[in-house]
Amino acid sequence: MTTMNTTAELRRCKGSKMLDIGPHEARVADFPVQPSRKDGLGVMCKTHWTAYTRALRQAAKGRKSTETEGEALAGAADAANAREAKPTRKAPKVDPKVAEAEALIAEVDALPGPEAVKRNGDPDVQAALETVAAANGGGRETVVGDAIDSASEEADAA
């Protein structure tokens, strides 16, 4: 009878390959309660179950810290790429009147010196200059005819 009680009081702990814990026999009292199982006891003894769950937690922490480091590196790379990438500007919509005025000014600029100066005084060219100035926010940096390069300045002096 003593032999029967010893056999009935022992239960097989399945162990863990991950932790190199081989299956073994343990007392029924050494098993944690697990209500979801038919017999109400866990598959591993308390000692090995604790070691197993501790190893799982540490592995999860290791993965999380690796992911966090990876995210930090990825975040740093994204920030560096964002600094390098320049935002693209949309081309401003050109008013047809402004385009026409700029074309007229370009024509006048292409004329030989004395003709360009004479043409700059004409009302249609002045109106074109005003249209372009208004479109550019108040004025051009250099009004056609006002710019004199060093070569024409020397020619005027001679």
MIZABA-174203 format. One line per field, with one value per atom (N, C-alpha, C, O, CB): x, y, z; atom name. Coordinates in nm, 2 decimals, m for minus. Glycine has a CB too. Layout:
BEGIN
east <- (X;...)
north <- (Y;...)
up <- (Z;...)
kolba <- (CA;...)
//
This chain:
BEGIN
east <- (0.08;0.00;0.08;0.04;m0.09;0.19;0.28;0.33;0.35;0.40;0.35;0.40;0.29;0.32;0.43;0.17;0.06;0.05;0.03;m0.07;0.06;0.05;0.17;0.15;0.05;0.29;0.40;0.38;0.41;0.53;0.33;0.30;0.19;0.20;0.26;0.09;m0.02;0.02;m0.04;m0.14;0.12;0.16;0.26;0.29;0.22;0.31;0.41;0.34;0.24;0.52;0.39;0.34;0.45;0.56;0.24;0.44;0.55;0.55;0.45;0.53;0.67;0.69;0.75;0.85;0.80;0.69;0.74;0.87;0.94;0.63;0.92;1.05;1.04;0.93;1.15;1.16;1.17;1.30;1.40;1.16;1.28;1.40;1.48;1.60;1.36;1.40;1.47;1.56;1.67;1.36;1.53;1.61;1.69;1.76;1.52;1.69;1.76;1.71;1.79;1.91;1.58;1.53;1.46;1.36;1.43;1.51;1.45;1.32;1.30;1.55;1.23;1.12;1.16;1.26;1.02;1.08;1.11;0.98;0.88;1.22;0.99;0.88;0.90;1.01;0.88;0.78;0.78;0.66;0.56;0.79;0.66;0.54;0.42;0.45;0.57;0.30;0.18;0.18;0.13;0.06;0.22;0.21;0.31;0.29;0.25;0.41;0.50;0.45;0.52;0.63;0.33;0.27;0.18;0.10;0.20;0.19;0.10;m0.05;m0.07;0.15;m0.14;m0.28;m0.31;m0.27;m0.38;m0.37;m0.41;m0.55;m0.57;m0.31;m0.65;m0.79;m0.83;m0.93;m0.88;m0.77;m0.81;m0.78;m0.84;m0.75;m0.70;m0.67;m0.76;m0.82;m0.52;m0.78;m0.88;m0.85;m0.94;m0.87;m0.72;m0.69;m0.66;m0.64;m0.57;m0.66;m0.64;m0.50;m0.48;m0.72;m0.40;m0.26;m0.18;m0.22;m0.20;m0.07;0.01;0.09;0.09;0.10;0.16;0.24;0.38;0.46;0.23;0.43;0.56;0.56;0.46;0.64;0.66;0.66;0.69;0.73;0.78;0.66;0.67;0.81;0.82;0.63;0.91;1.05;1.08;1.14;1.15;1.05;1.08;0.98;1.03;1.07;0.86;0.77;0.82;0.81;0.62;0.86;0.92;1.04;1.05;0.96;1.13;1.25;1.21;1.26;1.34;1.11;1.06;1.00;1.03;0.96;0.91;0.85;0.95;0.94;0.73;1.04;1.15;1.23;1.26;1.24;1.26;1.34;1.26;1.31;1.38;1.13;1.04;1.04;1.04;0.90;1.02;1.02;1.15;1.15;1.00;1.27;1.40;1.41;1.47;1.51;1.37;1.38;1.29;1.33;1.33;1.17;1.08;1.15;1.14;0.95;1.21;1.28;1.39;1.41;1.34;1.47;1.58;1.53;1.59;1.65;1.42;1.36;1.31;1.34;1.24;1.25;1.20;1.31;1.30;1.11;1.42;1.53;1.60;1.64;1.63;1.60;1.66;1.57;1.62;1.68;1.44;1.34;1.35;1.35;1.20;1.37;1.38;1.50;1.50;1.37;1.61;1.74;1.73;1.77;1.86;1.66;1.64;1.55;1.58;1.58;1.45;1.36;1.43;1.41;1.23;1.52;1.60;1.69;1.71;1.68;1.76;1.85;1.77;1.81;1.92;1.65;1.57;1.52;1.51;1.45;1.48;1.43;1.54;1.52;1.38;1.67;1.78;1.81;1.84;1.91;1.80;1.82;1.71;1.73;1.82;1.58;1.47;1.49;1.47;1.34;1.54;1.57;1.68;1.67;1.60;1.78;1.89;1.84;1.88;2.01;1.76;1.70;1.61;1.61;1.63;1.54;1.45;1.53;1.49;1.36;1.64;1.72;1.78;1.79;1.84;1.82;1.88;1.78;1.81;1.95;1.66;1.56;1.51;1.47;1.44;1.51;1.45;1.31;1.28;1.54;1.23;1.09;1.08;1.15;1.00;0.99;0.98;0.88;0.77;0.93;0.91;0.81;0.74;0.79;0.89;0.61;0.53;0.56;0.58;0.38;0.56;0.58;0.46;0.34;0.60;0.48;0.37;0.29;0.35;0.42;0.16;0.08;0.11;0.11;m0.07;0.14;0.17;0.04;m0.02;0.28;0.02;m0.09;m0.06;0.05;m0.12;m0.15;m0.12;m0.08;0.00;m0.25;m0.13;m0.09;0.05;0.13;m0.18;0.09;0.23;0.32;0.43;0.25;0.29;0.37;0.38;0.49;0.30;0.27;0.28;0.37;0.45;0.13;0.36;0.44;0.59;0.67;0.40;0.62;0.76;0.81;0.93;0.77;0.73;0.77;0.80;0.90;0.66;0.72;0.75;0.88;0.96;0.63;0.90;1.03;1.15;1.25;1.02;1.13;1.24;1.27;1.39;1.21;1.17;1.18;1.26;1.35;1.05;1.22;1.29;1.43;1.52;1.21;1.46;1.60;1.68;1.80;1.60;1.62;1.70;1.74;1.82;1.62;1.67;1.70;1.84;1.89;1.60;1.90;2.03;2.02;1.91;2.09;2.13;2.13;2.04;1.95;2.27;2.07;1.99;1.84;1.76;2.05;1.81;1.67;1.60;1.48;1.66;1.67;1.61;1.58;1.48;1.71;1.68;1.66;1.54;1.46;1.79;1.53;1.42;1.29;1.18;1.44;1.29;1.16;1.12;1.00;1.19;1.21;1.18;1.09;1.01;1.31;1.10;1.01;0.87;0.79;1.08;0.85;0.71;0.61;0.65;0.71;0.48;0.38;0.35;0.33;0.26;0.36;0.33;0.44;0.41;0.31;0.56;0.67;0.67;0.69;0.81;0.63;0.62;0.51;0.52;0.59;0.40;0.28;0.32;0.28;0.16;0.40;0.45;0.54;0.53;0.53;0.63;0.72;0.64;0.67;0.82;0.53;0.45;0.37;0.36;0.35;0.33;0.26;0.35;0.31;0.20;0.47;0.57;0.61;0.62;0.69;0.62;0.66;0.55;0.58;0.69;0.43;0.31;0.31;0.27;0.18;0.33;0.33;0.44;0.43;0.33;0.55;0.67;0.67;0.77;0.80;0.56;0.55;0.61;0.66;0.62;0.59;0.63;0.74;0.76;0.66;0.81;0.91;1.01;1.03;0.98;1.08;1.19;1.32;1.33;1.20;1.41;1.54;1.61;1.67;1.63;1.60;1.66;1.56;1.52;1.79;1.53;1.43;1.51;1.62;1.36;1.44;1.50;1.54;1.46;1.41;1.67;1.71;1.79;1.87;1.60;1.77;1.84;1.97;2.07;1.76;1.98;2.10;2.20;2.17;2.08;2.32;2.43;2.54;2.60;2.46;2.59;2.70;2.83;2.82;2.70;2.94;3.06;3.11;3.17;3.17;3.07;3.11;3.04;3.10;3.08;2.91;2.84;2.88;2.87;2.69;2.91;2.95;3.09;3.10;2.97;3.18;3.30;3.28;3.34;3.40;3.18;3.15;3.09;3.12;3.05;3.01;2.95;3.06;3.05;2.84;3.15;3.26;3.35;3.40;3.35;3.36;3.45;3.38;3.43;3.49)
north <- (m0.12;0.00;0.13;0.23;0.00;0.13;0.24;0.27;0.39;0.22;0.17;0.19;0.25;0.34;0.05;0.23;0.29;0.44;0.52;0.22;0.47;0.62;0.69;0.81;0.63;0.64;0.70;0.72;0.83;0.62;0.62;0.63;0.74;0.81;0.50;0.74;0.83;0.97;1.07;0.79;0.99;1.12;1.18;1.30;1.12;1.11;1.15;1.19;1.13;1.05;1.28;1.33;1.36;1.40;1.46;1.35;1.38;1.53;1.58;1.30;1.59;1.73;1.72;1.65;1.81;1.79;1.77;1.84;1.80;1.83;1.93;2.00;2.10;2.14;1.89;2.14;2.24;2.22;2.22;2.38;2.20;2.19;2.32;2.32;2.14;2.43;2.56;2.58;2.64;2.67;2.53;2.55;2.43;2.42;2.59;2.33;2.20;2.13;2.08;2.22;2.14;2.07;1.94;1.95;2.16;1.83;1.71;1.67;1.72;1.59;1.59;1.55;1.46;1.39;1.47;1.48;1.40;1.38;1.44;1.47;1.30;1.28;1.38;1.40;1.13;1.44;1.53;1.50;1.45;1.68;1.55;1.53;1.61;1.72;1.57;1.57;1.64;1.78;1.87;1.56;1.79;1.91;2.02;2.14;1.89;1.97;2.07;2.13;2.21;1.99;2.09;2.15;2.26;2.25;2.03;2.37;2.48;2.45;2.36;2.61;2.52;2.50;2.56;2.68;2.55;2.49;2.55;2.50;2.39;2.50;2.58;2.54;2.51;2.43;2.65;2.56;2.53;2.39;2.34;2.63;2.32;2.18;2.08;2.11;2.14;1.97;1.87;1.83;1.83;1.74;1.80;1.76;1.88;1.86;1.67;2.00;2.12;2.15;2.24;2.11;2.08;2.11;2.14;2.10;1.98;2.21;2.25;2.13;2.03;2.36;2.15;2.05;2.05;1.95;2.06;2.15;2.16;2.18;2.25;2.27;2.14;2.16;2.31;2.38;2.07;2.36;2.50;2.55;2.66;2.53;2.48;2.53;2.55;2.65;2.42;2.45;2.46;2.56;2.63;2.33;2.57;2.67;2.81;2.89;2.65;2.84;2.97;3.00;3.11;2.97;2.90;2.92;2.95;3.03;2.80;2.87;2.89;3.03;3.09;2.78;3.07;3.20;3.31;3.42;3.22;3.30;3.40;3.41;3.52;3.36;3.30;3.30;3.37;3.44;3.16;3.34;3.41;3.56;3.63;3.35;3.60;3.75;3.81;3.92;3.77;3.75;3.81;3.81;3.91;3.73;3.71;3.71;3.82;3.89;3.57;3.84;3.95;4.09;4.18;3.94;4.10;4.23;4.25;4.36;4.23;4.15;4.16;4.20;4.28;4.02;4.14;4.17;4.32;4.39;4.08;4.36;4.49;4.60;4.70;4.51;4.57;4.66;4.67;4.77;4.63;4.55;4.55;4.63;4.70;4.40;4.61;4.68;4.83;4.91;4.63;4.87;5.01;5.07;5.18;5.03;5.00;5.05;5.06;5.15;4.95;4.96;4.96;5.07;5.14;4.83;5.10;5.21;5.35;5.44;5.21;5.35;5.47;5.50;5.61;5.47;5.39;5.40;5.44;5.53;5.27;5.38;5.41;5.55;5.62;5.31;5.59;5.73;5.83;5.94;5.75;5.80;5.89;5.89;6.00;5.84;5.78;5.78;5.86;5.93;5.63;5.84;5.92;6.07;6.15;5.88;6.11;6.25;6.30;6.41;6.27;6.22;6.26;6.27;6.37;6.16;6.18;6.19;6.31;6.37;6.06;6.34;6.45;6.58;6.68;6.46;6.59;6.71;6.72;6.83;6.70;6.61;6.61;6.64;6.71;6.48;6.59;6.61;6.76;6.80;6.51;6.82;6.96;6.95;6.88;7.05;7.03;7.03;7.08;7.18;7.11;7.02;7.07;7.18;7.18;6.96;7.28;7.40;7.38;7.35;7.53;7.41;7.41;7.53;7.64;7.40;7.51;7.63;7.72;7.68;7.58;7.85;7.94;7.95;7.94;8.08;7.97;7.98;8.12;8.22;7.97;8.12;8.24;8.30;8.23;8.22;8.42;8.49;8.52;8.56;8.63;8.49;8.51;8.65;8.67;8.48;8.75;8.89;8.91;8.98;8.99;8.85;8.86;8.79;8.85;8.80;8.67;8.60;8.68;8.69;8.47;8.75;8.83;8.95;8.99;8.88;9.01;9.13;9.09;9.16;9.19;8.97;8.93;8.90;8.92;8.80;8.85;8.82;8.95;8.96;8.74;9.05;9.18;9.24;9.30;9.28;9.23;9.28;9.21;9.27;9.27;9.08;9.00;9.04;9.05;8.85;9.07;9.12;9.25;9.27;9.14;9.34;9.47;9.46;9.52;9.57;9.37;9.34;9.29;9.31;9.24;9.22;9.16;9.26;9.23;9.04;9.37;9.48;9.53;9.53;9.59;9.59;9.66;9.77;9.83;9.70;9.81;9.91;10.04;10.05;9.96;10.12;10.24;10.22;10.29;10.33;10.11;10.08;10.04;10.07;9.97;9.96;9.91;10.03;10.03;9.81;10.12;10.24;10.32;10.36;10.33;10.34;10.42;10.34;10.41;10.44;10.21;10.13;10.12;10.11;9.99;10.13;10.12;10.24;10.23;10.13;10.35;10.47;10.46;10.53;10.59;10.36;10.35;10.30;10.23;10.25;10.35;10.32;10.17;10.13;10.39;10.09;9.95;9.88;9.79;9.89;9.92;9.86;9.90;9.82;9.89;10.02;10.07;10.00;9.96;10.22;9.98;9.90;9.76;9.70;9.91;9.70;9.56;9.55;9.46;9.51;9.66;9.66;9.67;9.61;9.78;9.75;9.77;9.64;9.60;9.89;9.57;9.44;9.34;9.27;9.39;9.33;9.24;9.28;9.19;9.23;9.41;9.46;9.42;9.38;9.61;9.44;9.41;9.26;9.22;9.46;9.18;9.04;8.99;8.89;8.97;9.06;9.02;9.08;9.07;9.06;9.14;9.19;9.33;9.37;9.10;9.41;9.55;9.60;9.72;9.57;9.51;9.57;9.46;9.36;9.69;9.49;9.40;9.45;9.57;9.40;9.36;9.40;9.50;9.60;9.28;9.47;9.55;9.58;9.49;9.49;9.70;9.74;9.74;9.78;9.88;9.69;9.68;9.82;9.92;9.62;9.83;9.96;10.04;10.12;10.05;10.00;10.07;10.00;10.06;10.07;9.87;9.80;9.83;9.82;9.65;9.87;9.90;9.81;9.83;10.05;9.72;9.64;9.72;9.82;9.51;9.67;9.74;9.76;9.87;9.67;9.67;9.69;9.81;9.88;9.56;9.82;9.93;10.06;10.17;9.91;10.06;10.18;10.23;10.35;10.16;10.14;10.18;10.23;10.32;10.06;10.17;10.22;10.36;10.44;10.12;10.38;10.52;10.62;10.74;10.52;10.58;10.68;10.71;10.82;10.62;10.62;10.64;10.73;10.76;10.51)
up <- (0.00;0.00;0.00;m0.06;0.12;0.06;0.07;m0.08;m0.11;0.16;m0.15;m0.29;m0.37;m0.46;m0.35;m0.35;m0.42;m0.39;m0.49;m0.39;m0.27;m0.23;m0.30;m0.34;m0.08;m0.30;m0.36;m0.51;m0.56;m0.34;m0.58;m0.72;m0.75;m0.84;m0.78;m0.67;m0.69;m0.66;m0.71;m0.60;m0.57;m0.53;m0.63;m0.62;m0.39;m0.72;m0.82;m0.95;m0.99;m0.84;m1.02;m1.14;m1.23;m1.18;m1.12;m1.36;m1.46;m1.49;m1.54;m1.59;m1.47;m1.52;m1.66;m1.68;m1.42;m1.75;m1.89;m1.92;m2.02;m1.98;m1.83;m1.86;m1.97;m2.01;m1.89;m2.01;m2.12;m2.20;m2.14;m2.06;m2.33;m2.42;m2.42;m2.43;m2.56;m2.42;m2.42;m2.31;m2.33;m2.43;m2.19;m2.07;m2.04;m1.93;m1.95;m2.13;m2.11;m1.97;m1.90;m2.10;m1.95;m1.83;m1.89;m1.96;m1.75;m1.85;m1.90;m1.82;m1.71;m1.89;m1.88;m1.81;m1.69;m1.69;m1.90;m1.58;m1.46;m1.38;m1.41;m1.38;m1.27;m1.18;m1.06;m1.01;m1.13;m1.02;m0.91;m0.83;m0.88;m0.95;m0.70;m0.62;m0.67;m0.73;m0.47;m0.66;m0.70;m0.63;m0.69;m0.67;m0.51;m0.43;m0.50;m0.47;m0.29;m0.58;m0.64;m0.77;m0.83;m0.67;m0.81;m0.93;m0.90;m0.81;m1.01;m0.98;m0.96;m1.01;m1.09;m1.04;m0.95;m0.98;m1.12;m1.14;m0.87;m1.21;m1.34;m1.37;m1.42;m1.45;m1.33;m1.34;m1.48;m1.50;m1.29;m1.59;m1.72;m1.77;m1.87;m1.82;m1.70;m1.73;m1.66;m1.56;m1.69;m1.72;m1.67;m1.53;m1.44;m1.76;m1.50;m1.36;m1.27;m1.15;m1.36;m1.32;m1.24;m1.20;m1.12;m1.12;m1.26;m1.22;m1.35;m1.46;m1.15;m1.34;m1.45;m1.50;m1.44;m1.41;m1.61;m1.68;m1.63;m1.65;m1.83;m1.56;m1.51;m1.36;m1.31;m1.58;m1.29;m1.14;m1.12;m1.21;m1.08;m1.00;m0.97;m1.00;m1.05;m0.83;m0.96;m0.97;m1.12;m1.16;m0.91;m1.20;m1.35;m1.42;m1.51;m1.41;m1.37;m1.43;m1.40;m1.49;m1.37;m1.28;m1.25;m1.34;m1.39;m1.10;m1.35;m1.44;m1.58;m1.65;m1.43;m1.63;m1.77;m1.79;m1.89;m1.80;m1.70;m1.72;m1.71;m1.77;m1.62;m1.62;m1.60;m1.73;m1.78;m1.48;m1.79;m1.92;m2.03;m2.11;m1.96;m2.03;m2.13;m2.11;m2.21;m2.12;m1.99;m1.96;m2.00;m2.06;m1.81;m1.97;m2.00;m2.15;m2.21;m1.94;m2.22;m2.37;m2.43;m2.52;m2.43;m2.37;m2.42;m2.39;m2.48;m2.35;m2.27;m2.25;m2.34;m2.39;m2.10;m2.37;m2.47;m2.61;m2.67;m2.48;m2.65;m2.78;m2.78;m2.87;m2.82;m2.67;m2.66;m2.66;m2.73;m2.53;m2.59;m2.59;m2.73;m2.77;m2.48;m2.79;m2.93;m3.03;m3.11;m2.98;m3.01;m3.10;m3.07;m3.16;m3.08;m2.94;m2.90;m2.96;m3.02;m2.75;m2.95;m3.01;m3.16;m3.22;m2.97;m3.22;m3.37;m3.41;m3.51;m3.41;m3.33;m3.36;m3.34;m3.42;m3.27;m3.24;m3.21;m3.33;m3.38;m3.08;m3.38;m3.49;m3.62;m3.70;m3.52;m3.63;m3.75;m3.74;m3.84;m3.76;m3.62;m3.60;m3.63;m3.69;m3.46;m3.59;m3.62;m3.77;m3.82;m3.54;m3.83;m3.98;m4.05;m4.14;m4.03;m4.00;m4.06;m4.04;m4.13;m4.00;m3.92;m3.90;m3.99;m4.04;m3.75;m4.01;m4.09;m4.24;m4.31;m4.09;m4.28;m4.42;m4.43;m4.54;m4.45;m4.33;m4.33;m4.34;m4.41;m4.21;m4.28;m4.28;m4.42;m4.48;m4.18;m4.48;m4.62;m4.73;m4.82;m4.65;m4.71;m4.81;m4.80;m4.70;m4.79;m4.92;m4.92;m4.97;m5.07;m5.01;m4.91;m4.96;m5.10;m5.14;m4.86;m5.18;m5.31;m5.32;m5.25;m5.41;m5.39;m5.41;m5.53;m5.64;m5.40;m5.52;m5.64;m5.73;m5.67;m5.61;m5.86;m5.94;m5.93;m5.94;m6.09;m5.91;m5.90;m6.03;m6.14;m5.85;m6.01;m6.13;m6.19;m6.12;m6.10;m6.32;m6.39;m6.46;m6.53;m6.50;m6.43;m6.49;m6.63;m6.66;m6.41;m6.72;m6.87;m6.90;m6.99;m6.95;m6.83;m6.85;m6.82;m6.88;m6.77;m6.70;m6.66;m6.76;m6.79;m6.52;m6.81;m6.91;m7.03;m7.09;m6.94;m7.08;m7.20;m7.17;m7.26;m7.23;m7.05;m7.02;m7.02;m7.07;m6.89;m6.96;m6.96;m7.09;m7.12;m6.87;m7.18;m7.32;m7.39;m7.46;m7.40;m7.37;m7.43;m7.38;m7.46;m7.40;m7.25;m7.19;m7.25;m7.27;m7.04;m7.26;m7.32;m7.46;m7.50;m7.32;m7.54;m7.68;m7.68;m7.76;m7.75;m7.59;m7.58;m7.54;m7.59;m7.48;m7.44;m7.40;m7.51;m7.51;m7.28;m7.61;m7.72;m7.82;m7.91;m7.78;m7.82;m7.92;m7.90;m7.79;m7.92;m8.00;m7.99;m7.89;m7.88;m8.13;m7.83;m7.72;m7.74;m7.66;m7.70;m7.84;m7.86;m7.88;m7.83;m7.97;m7.95;m7.98;m7.85;m7.83;m8.09;m7.77;m7.64;m7.55;m7.49;m7.58;m7.55;m7.46;m7.51;m7.42;m7.45;m7.64;m7.69;m7.66;m7.63;m7.84;m7.68;m7.67;m7.52;m7.49;m7.72;m7.43;m7.28;m7.24;m7.15;m7.20;m7.31;m7.28;m7.33;m7.29;m7.33;m7.42;m7.48;m7.37;m7.28;m7.59;m7.38;m7.28;m7.27;m7.16;m7.32;m7.38;m7.37;m7.29;m7.21;m7.51;m7.31;m7.23;m7.09;m7.00;m7.29;m7.06;m6.92;m6.85;m6.73;m6.92;m6.92;m6.86;m6.84;m6.73;m6.96;m6.92;m6.90;m6.78;m6.70;m7.03;m6.77;m6.65;m6.52;m6.42;m6.66;m6.52;m6.40;m6.37;m6.26;m6.43;m6.48;m6.46;m6.39;m6.30;m6.59;m6.44;m6.38;m6.24;m6.16;m6.47;m6.22;m6.09;m5.99;m5.87;m6.09;m6.02;m5.94;m5.91;m5.79;m6.00;m6.01;m5.99;m5.90;m5.83;m6.12;m5.90;m5.82;m5.68;m5.61;m5.89;m5.64;m5.51;m5.49;m5.39;m5.41;m5.59;m5.57;m5.66;m5.67;m5.43;m5.73;m5.82;m5.85;m5.78;m5.76;m5.96;m6.00;m5.94;m5.91;m6.16;m5.92;m5.87;m5.96;m5.92;m5.84;m6.09;m6.19;m6.30;m6.37;m6.25;m6.32;m6.42;m6.56;m6.56;m6.40;m6.66;m6.79;m6.83;m6.82;m6.89;m6.88;m6.92;m6.82;m6.85;m6.97;m6.69;m6.58;m6.55;m6.50;m6.45;m6.60;m6.57;m6.68;m6.80;m6.57;m6.64;m6.74;m6.70;m6.59;m6.74;m6.78;m6.75;m6.78;m6.85;m6.83;m6.73;m6.74;m6.89;m6.92;m6.67;m6.98;m7.12;m7.18;m7.26;m7.19;m7.16;m7.22;m7.15;m7.22;m7.21;m7.03;m6.96;m7.02;m7.04;m6.80;m7.05;m7.11;m7.25;m7.30;m7.12;m7.32;m7.46;m7.45;m7.54;m7.53;m7.35;m7.34;m7.31;m7.36;m7.23;m7.24;m7.20;m7.32;m7.32;m7.09;m7.41;m7.53;m7.63;m7.73;m7.59)
kolba <- (N;CA;C;O;CB;N;CA;C;O;CB;N;CA;C;O;CB;N;CA;C;O;CB;N;CA;C;O;CB;N;CA;C;O;CB;N;CA;C;O;CB;N;CA;C;O;CB;N;CA;C;O;CB;N;CA;C;O;CB;N;CA;C;O;CB;N;CA;C;O;CB;N;CA;C;O;CB;N;CA;C;O;CB;N;CA;C;O;CB;N;CA;C;O;CB;N;CA;C;O;CB;N;CA;C;O;CB;N;CA;C;O;CB;N;CA;C;O;CB;N;CA;C;O;CB;N;CA;C;O;CB;N;CA;C;O;CB;N;CA;C;O;CB;N;CA;C;O;CB;N;CA;C;O;CB;N;CA;C;O;CB;N;CA;C;O;CB;N;CA;C;O;CB;N;CA;C;O;CB;N;CA;C;O;CB;N;CA;C;O;CB;N;CA;C;O;CB;N;CA;C;O;CB;N;CA;C;O;CB;N;CA;C;O;CB;N;CA;C;O;CB;N;CA;C;O;CB;N;CA;C;O;CB;N;CA;C;O;CB;N;CA;C;O;CB;N;CA;C;O;CB;N;CA;C;O;CB;N;CA;C;O;CB;N;CA;C;O;CB;N;CA;C;O;CB;N;CA;C;O;CB;N;CA;C;O;CB;N;CA;C;O;CB;N;CA;C;O;CB;N;CA;C;O;CB;N;CA;C;O;CB;N;CA;C;O;CB;N;CA;C;O;CB;N;CA;C;O;CB;N;CA;C;O;CB;N;CA;C;O;CB;N;CA;C;O;CB;N;CA;C;O;CB;N;CA;C;O;CB;N;CA;C;O;CB;N;CA;C;O;CB;N;CA;C;O;CB;N;CA;C;O;CB;N;CA;C;O;CB;N;CA;C;O;CB;N;CA;C;O;CB;N;CA;C;O;CB;N;CA;C;O;CB;N;CA;C;O;CB;N;CA;C;O;CB;N;CA;C;O;CB;N;CA;C;O;CB;N;CA;C;O;CB;N;CA;C;O;CB;N;CA;C;O;CB;N;CA;C;O;CB;N;CA;C;O;CB;N;CA;C;O;CB;N;CA;C;O;CB;N;CA;C;O;CB;N;CA;C;O;CB;N;CA;C;O;CB;N;CA;C;O;CB;N;CA;C;O;CB;N;CA;C;O;CB;N;CA;C;O;CB;N;CA;C;O;CB;N;CA;C;O;CB;N;CA;C;O;CB;N;CA;C;O;CB;N;CA;C;O;CB;N;CA;C;O;CB;N;CA;C;O;CB;N;CA;C;O;CB;N;CA;C;O;CB;N;CA;C;O;CB;N;CA;C;O;CB;N;CA;C;O;CB;N;CA;C;O;CB;N;CA;C;O;CB;N;CA;C;O;CB;N;CA;C;O;CB;N;CA;C;O;CB;N;CA;C;O;CB;N;CA;C;O;CB;N;CA;C;O;CB;N;CA;C;O;CB;N;CA;C;O;CB;N;CA;C;O;CB;N;CA;C;O;CB;N;CA;C;O;CB;N;CA;C;O;CB;N;CA;C;O;CB;N;CA;C;O;CB;N;CA;C;O;CB;N;CA;C;O;CB;N;CA;C;O;CB;N;CA;C;O;CB;N;CA;C;O;CB;N;CA;C;O;CB;N;CA;C;O;CB;N;CA;C;O;CB;N;CA;C;O;CB;N;CA;C;O;CB;N;CA;C;O;CB;N;CA;C;O;CB;N;CA;C;O;CB;N;CA;C;O;CB;N;CA;C;O;CB;N;CA;C;O;CB;N;CA;C;O;CB;N;CA;C;O;CB;N;CA;C;O;CB;N;CA;C;O;CB;N;CA;C;O;CB;N;CA;C;O;CB;N;CA;C;O;CB;N;CA;C;O;CB;N;CA;C;O;CB;N;CA;C;O;CB;N;CA;C;O;CB;N;CA;C;O;CB;N;CA;C;O;CB;N;CA;C;O;CB;N;CA;C;O;CB;N;CA;C;O;CB;N;CA;C;O;CB;N;CA;C;O;CB;N;CA;C;O;CB;N;CA;C;O;CB;N;CA;C;O;CB;N;CA;C;O;CB;N;CA;C;O;CB;N;CA;C;O;CB;N;CA;C;O;CB;N;CA;C;O;CB;N;CA;C;O;CB)
//
